[in-house]
C-alpha cells in the first residue's frame, strides 16, 4: 500500500464512478479498474459494491476509507509543515467563500496577499455555506470565510476574525418604521409583511429563519433566493422585508437605499470566521491569508 493506492480509493468513493474518478486522477479508466480489482484480490475483500452503476463502499471499504483519509490528511499536514520549515513559500491555497463575501473580500485581500506570496496559487470556490463545509471536510478546500453557524461541526475549527450585526432591512420610510423604537424593531411587526429570504443553505438564511421561527412568524408569504444583490434590489423597491449583514451593506457599491433595524434581544450578532478542518496544519501563507482577511474589519 502507498499514497497512490489511498488516493485512488478515496477518488472512487468520492465520484462513485470509475470513469469520473479516473478523469480526476488523470489516469485511464481501464487502469483504475485493474488497480481496484488487484487491490481487492490482494486484500481478499470487496471494497465496493456496484449498485445501479454506482460504486458504494462496503463495510470493509468504509473502514479502509476512514484510515485512508486520516493518512492522506496527515501527509498533507506534514508536507505543509516541512514546506514552512524550509521556507519555500510555494504552494496552492484553496479557499471557499459565499458569493457575496467573495465580491468584496477578494478585492481587499488577494492583491495584498499576492504581493507577499507571489508563488502561492490561490483557487477560489464560491458557493453556499453548506457546500463550502462539505468541501472543507472532503479536503477539497483548505480555508473558508463565512458567518459562524449556530450548530458547529465538531470536525471544523472556527477562528473568529470579527463580529457583525444582522439587520432587518426595508425600503425607505416603509410603514413598519412607525413601530420601530430607537432603531430597533420587534419581529412581530413583520407578521403581515412579504419576506425576502436567502436559502437555508446560506448562513444568513439559517439565522433569519431561526429568529422568525422563535417569533412565530410564518414563511408562507416569502420568496427565497441565493442572490444577495437581488435581495438588496427587491428591498429597495419595497417588494418585501429582508435580513442582511451590516458588512454586506457597508461594502456593497452603490450603497443600497434602504432603512435598517436591529432586532432580537438587543442586537443579533454573528461572528465572521476563518474555518478549516480540525487538526489540519495551516501553512504560513494560509495563516497570512487569515490575517489579511481579518484586517479588513479593523
C-alpha positions as CSV (number, residue, x, y, z in Angstrom):
1,X,0.0,0.0,0.0
2,X,1.2,3.5,-0.8
3,X,-0.2,7.0,-1.0
4,X,-1.3,6.4,-4.6
5,X,-3.4,3.5,-3.5
6,X,-5.1,5.6,-0.9
7,X,-5.8,8.5,-3.3
8,X,-7.3,6.1,-5.9
9,X,-9.7,4.5,-3.4
10,X,-10.8,7.9,-2.0
11,X,-11.4,9.2,-5.5
12,X,-13.6,6.2,-6.4
13,X,-15.6,6.8,-3.2
14,X,-16.0,10.5,-3.9
15,X,-17.2,10.1,-7.5
16,X,-18.9,6.7,-7.1
17,X,-17.9,6.1,-10.7
18,X,-14.7,4.6,-12.1
19,X,-14.7,6.8,-15.3
20,X,-15.1,10.1,-13.4
21,X,-12.6,9.1,-10.7
22,X,-10.0,8.2,-13.4
23,X,-10.5,11.5,-15.1
24,X,-10.0,13.4,-11.8
25,X,-6.8,11.3,-11.2
26,X,-5.6,11.8,-14.8
27,X,-5.3,8.0,-15.4
28,X,-7.1,5.7,-17.7
29,X,-10.4,4.1,-16.8
30,X,-9.1,0.5,-17.5
31,X,-6.0,1.2,-15.4
32,X,-8.1,2.3,-12.4
33,X,-10.4,-0.7,-12.8
34,X,-7.4,-3.1,-13.0
35,X,-5.9,-1.4,-9.9
36,X,-9.2,-1.8,-7.9
37,X,-9.6,-5.4,-8.9
38,X,-6.0,-6.2,-8.0
39,X,-6.3,-4.5,-4.6
40,X,-9.5,-6.3,-3.7
41,X,-7.9,-9.6,-4.7
42,X,-4.8,-8.8,-2.6
43,X,-6.9,-7.9,0.4
44,X,-9.3,-10.8,-0.1
45,X,-12.2,-8.3,0.5
46,X,-14.6,-6.3,-1.7
47,X,-14.2,-2.6,-1.0
48,X,-17.1,-1.5,-3.2
49,X,-20.4,-2.9,-4.2
50,X,-21.7,-2.0,-7.7
51,X,-25.2,-0.7,-7.2
52,X,-27.1,1.0,-10.1
53,X,-23.8,1.8,-11.8
54,X,-22.5,3.4,-8.6
55,X,-19.5,2.2,-6.6
56,X,-20.7,2.1,-3.0
57,X,-18.3,1.3,-0.2
58,X,-18.8,-2.0,1.6
59,X,-18.2,-2.1,5.4
60,X,-14.6,-3.1,4.7
61,X,-14.4,-0.2,2.2
62,X,-15.7,2.3,4.8
63,X,-13.0,1.2,7.2
64,X,-10.4,1.4,4.5
65,X,-11.6,4.9,3.6
66,X,-11.6,6.1,7.2
67,X,-7.9,5.2,7.6
68,X,-7.0,6.4,4.1
69,X,-8.4,9.9,4.7
70,X,-6.7,10.1,8.0
71,X,-3.3,9.1,6.5
72,X,-3.7,11.5,3.5
73,X,-4.7,14.4,5.8
74,X,-1.6,13.6,7.9
75,X,0.6,13.6,4.9
76,X,-0.9,16.9,3.7
77,X,-0.2,18.5,7.1
78,X,3.4,17.1,7.1
79,X,4.0,18.4,3.6
80,X,2.8,21.9,4.6
81,X,4.8,21.9,7.8
82,X,8.0,20.8,6.0
83,X,7.5,23.5,3.4
84,X,7.3,26.1,6.1
85,X,10.4,24.7,7.7
86,X,12.4,25.2,4.6
87,X,10.7,28.5,3.8
88,X,9.7,27.7,0.3
89,X,6.5,29.8,0.3
90,X,5.4,28.0,-2.7
91,X,2.1,26.1,-2.9
92,X,-1.6,26.1,-3.5
93,X,-4.3,27.6,-1.3
94,X,-7.9,26.5,-1.9
95,X,-10.4,29.0,-0.4
96,X,-14.1,28.8,0.0
97,X,-16.3,31.9,0.1
98,X,-20.0,32.6,-0.1
99,X,-20.8,34.6,-3.3
100,X,-21.5,37.9,-1.6
101,X,-18.4,37.7,0.7
102,X,-16.3,36.9,-2.4
103,X,-17.4,40.1,-4.2
104,X,-15.9,42.4,-1.6
105,X,-13.4,40.2,0.4
106,X,-11.3,39.1,-2.6
107,X,-10.5,42.6,-3.9
108,X,-9.5,43.7,-0.4
109,X,-7.3,40.6,0.3
110,X,-5.9,39.0,-2.8
111,X,-3.7,41.9,-4.1
112,X,-2.0,42.3,-0.7
113,X,-1.6,38.5,-0.2
114,X,-0.2,38.1,-3.7
115,X,2.4,40.8,-3.1
116,X,3.7,38.8,-0.1
117,X,3.3,35.3,-1.6
118,X,3.6,35.6,-5.3
119,X,4.4,31.9,-5.7
120,X,1.3,30.7,-4.0
121,X,-1.6,29.9,-6.3
122,X,-5.0,30.7,-4.9
123,X,-8.0,28.8,-6.0
124,X,-11.4,30.1,-5.1
125,X,-14.7,28.1,-4.7
126,X,-17.9,30.1,-4.4
127,X,-21.0,28.5,-3.0
128,X,-23.3,28.2,-0.1
129,X,-22.0,27.7,3.4
130,X,-23.3,24.1,3.3
131,X,-21.4,23.4,0.1
132,X,-18.2,25.0,1.4
133,X,-18.4,22.9,4.6
134,X,-18.6,19.7,2.5
135,X,-15.5,20.7,0.6
136,X,-13.7,21.5,3.8
137,X,-14.5,18.1,5.2
138,X,-13.6,16.4,1.9
139,X,-10.2,18.1,1.8
140,X,-11.0,20.0,-1.4
141,X,-10.8,23.4,0.4
142,X,-8.2,24.5,2.9
143,X,-9.8,27.6,4.3
144,X,-13.3,29.1,4.3
145,X,-14.6,32.5,5.4
146,X,-18.2,33.0,6.4
147,X,-20.5,33.6,9.3
148,X,-20.2,31.1,12.2
149,X,-23.1,28.6,12.3
150,X,-25.4,28.2,15.3
151,X,-24.7,24.4,15.2
152,X,-21.0,24.0,14.8
153,X,-19.5,21.0,13.1
154,X,-17.2,19.1,15.5
155,X,-14.7,18.4,12.7
156,X,-14.3,22.1,11.7
157,X,-12.2,24.7,13.6
158,X,-13.6,28.2,13.7
159,X,-11.3,31.2,14.2
160,X,-13.2,34.4,14.9
161,X,-12.0,37.4,12.9
162,X,-14.8,40.0,13.6
163,X,-18.3,40.3,14.8
164,X,-21.1,41.8,12.7
165,X,-24.8,42.5,13.1
166,X,-27.7,41.0,11.1
167,X,-30.2,43.8,10.4
168,X,-33.9,43.8,9.3
169,X,-34.0,45.8,6.1
170,X,-36.8,47.7,4.4
171,X,-37.3,50.3,1.7
172,X,-37.0,53.9,2.8
173,X,-39.9,55.0,5.0
174,X,-41.6,51.6,5.0
175,X,-44.8,51.6,7.1
176,X,-43.1,49.3,9.7
177,X,-40.9,52.3,10.6
178,X,-43.7,53.6,12.8
179,X,-43.3,50.5,15.0
180,X,-39.5,50.9,15.4
181,X,-38.1,52.4,18.6
182,X,-34.5,53.8,18.7
183,X,-33.5,51.8,15.6
184,X,-34.9,48.6,17.0
185,X,-37.9,46.6,15.7
186,X,-39.8,43.6,17.0
187,X,-40.1,40.8,14.5
188,X,-43.8,40.6,15.4
189,X,-44.2,43.8,13.3
190,X,-43.3,41.7,10.2
191,X,-46.1,39.2,10.6
192,X,-48.1,40.6,7.6
193,X,-45.1,41.6,5.5
194,X,-43.7,39.8,2.5
195,X,-40.3,38.4,3.4
196,X,-37.3,38.1,1.0
197,X,-35.1,35.3,2.4
198,X,-31.8,33.8,1.5
199,X,-31.6,30.0,1.0
200,X,-31.5,27.9,4.2
201,X,-28.2,26.6,2.9
202,X,-26.8,30.1,3.4
203,X,-25.8,31.3,6.8
204,X,-28.0,34.5,6.6
205,X,-30.9,32.3,5.6
206,X,-30.3,29.9,8.5
207,X,-30.1,32.7,11.1
208,X,-33.0,34.7,9.9
209,X,-35.3,31.6,9.8
210,X,-34.2,30.8,13.3
211,X,-35.3,34.1,14.7
212,X,-38.5,34.2,12.6
213,X,-39.4,30.8,14.0
214,X,-38.8,32.0,17.6
215,X,-41.1,34.9,16.9
216,X,-43.8,32.7,15.4
217,X,-43.7,34.4,12.0
218,X,-44.9,32.1,9.2
219,X,-42.9,31.9,6.0
220,X,-46.0,31.4,3.8
221,X,-45.6,34.9,2.4
222,X,-42.0,34.8,1.4
223,X,-39.6,34.3,-1.5
224,X,-36.2,32.5,-1.3
225,X,-33.2,33.3,-3.4
226,X,-29.4,32.6,-3.3
227,X,-28.6,36.1,-4.7
228,X,-27.8,38.8,-2.2
229,X,-27.7,41.7,-4.8
230,X,-31.3,40.6,-5.8
231,X,-32.3,40.7,-2.2
232,X,-31.0,44.3,-1.8
233,X,-32.6,45.5,-5.1
234,X,-36.0,44.0,-4.2
235,X,-35.8,45.5,-0.7
236,X,-35.0,48.9,-2.2
237,X,-38.1,48.7,-4.4
238,X,-40.3,48.0,-1.5
239,X,-41.2,44.5,-2.7
240,X,-40.5,43.0,0.8
241,X,-38.6,42.9,4.0
242,X,-35.2,41.2,4.2
243,X,-32.3,40.3,6.6
244,X,-28.8,41.5,5.6
245,X,-25.5,41.6,7.5
246,X,-24.1,45.1,8.1
247,X,-20.8,44.3,6.3
248,X,-22.8,43.4,3.1
249,X,-24.5,46.8,3.3
250,X,-21.2,48.6,4.1
251,X,-19.2,47.3,1.2
252,X,-21.9,47.0,-1.5
253,X,-21.4,49.5,-4.2
254,X,-23.5,51.6,-4.7
255,X,-24.8,51.7,-1.2
256,X,-28.4,50.4,-1.2
257,X,-31.1,53.0,-0.4
258,X,-32.8,51.1,2.4
259,X,-33.6,51.5,6.1
260,X,-32.2,49.0,8.6
261,X,-33.1,48.0,12.1
262,X,-31.7,45.9,14.9
263,X,-33.9,43.1,16.2
264,X,-34.0,40.3,18.7
265,X,-32.9,40.7,22.3
266,X,-30.9,43.9,21.7
267,X,-29.0,43.0,18.6
268,X,-28.3,39.8,16.6
269,X,-24.6,39.4,16.4
270,X,-22.7,36.8,14.4
271,X,-19.0,36.0,14.3
272,X,-17.2,36.3,10.9
273,X,-14.8,33.4,11.0
274,X,-12.0,31.6,9.2
275,X,-12.8,27.9,9.1
276,X,-10.6,24.9,8.4
277,X,-10.6,21.1,9.2
278,X,-9.9,20.4,12.8
279,X,-6.4,19.0,13.4
280,X,-5.1,20.1,10.0
281,X,-1.8,22.0,9.7
282,X,-2.1,25.5,8.4
283,X,0.9,26.7,6.3
284,X,2.4,30.1,6.9
285,X,0.8,31.5,3.8
286,X,-2.6,30.2,4.9
287,X,-2.1,32.0,8.2
288,X,-1.2,35.1,6.3
289,X,-4.4,35.0,4.3
290,X,-6.4,34.7,7.6
291,X,-4.6,37.7,9.0
292,X,-5.2,39.7,5.8
293,X,-8.9,38.8,5.8
294,X,-9.3,39.8,9.4
295,X,-7.6,43.2,8.9
296,X,-10.4,44.4,6.5
297,X,-12.7,44.6,9.6
298,X,-10.3,46.7,11.6
